[in-house]
């Protein structure tokens, strides 16, 4: 892990601010947030750097201050599976509150990223001392479970083009930022990331992305997507917009 020297007061202030902006904890009492901030540490990571590389089983919960964290895993054949992405204000690693559990996934910084590492034991102590706060943990985990169920259902019942559109839409809503030219939304996800999310080859993803580009829905750039028509992409994800995989808009016009 690489880090730049910072005055302790600045580091502590950044930790406290990041914890206070975390969506799960932002309504927690100030005293509780101060307690967690006092035992947390700050980590700065370069692009693609593995997080918790020295001890992948360490019981720490991660609050994203800036950047983007991906949760991924590699199977016995070497195939990579991207399980989730988290941006500023998100918290991940809550399953590490469980004891006697080994983890078969890893965290990586998708881009330069700053994280607050909260010791799992300290967080459990706070939650047990303030049982009402477990409600926020439960609601967050239920929400994520619902998202996984919806994604699994769509993955089972939908063709790949719709699955891809839905995946890009979900990432756009959680991690998208206005494009530099203010036209559309920029999404920090690569073709390799999408292939790992949908368990297909990068070549297959590139083919599907070209079809979406032909419809004017998005434009694939290096390491990210520029979404030009988010409502249209949402319609595709919901099945309201049909894309013929064998023809482009220009080809259809030539047939008329």
Secondary structure, 3 states (H helix, E strand, C coil): CCCCCCCHHHHHHHHHHHHHHCCCCCCCCHHHHHHHHHHCEEEEECCCCEECCCCCCCCEEEEEEECEEEEEEECCCCCEEEEEEEECCCEECHHHHCCCCCCCCEEEECCCEEEEEEEHHHHHHHHHHCHHHHHHHHHHHHHHHHHHHHHHHHHHHCCHHHHHHHHHHHHHHHHCEECCCCCCEEECCCHHHHHHHHCCCHHHHHHHHHHHHHCCCEEEECCEEEECCHHHHHHHHHCCCCCCCCCCHHHHHHHC
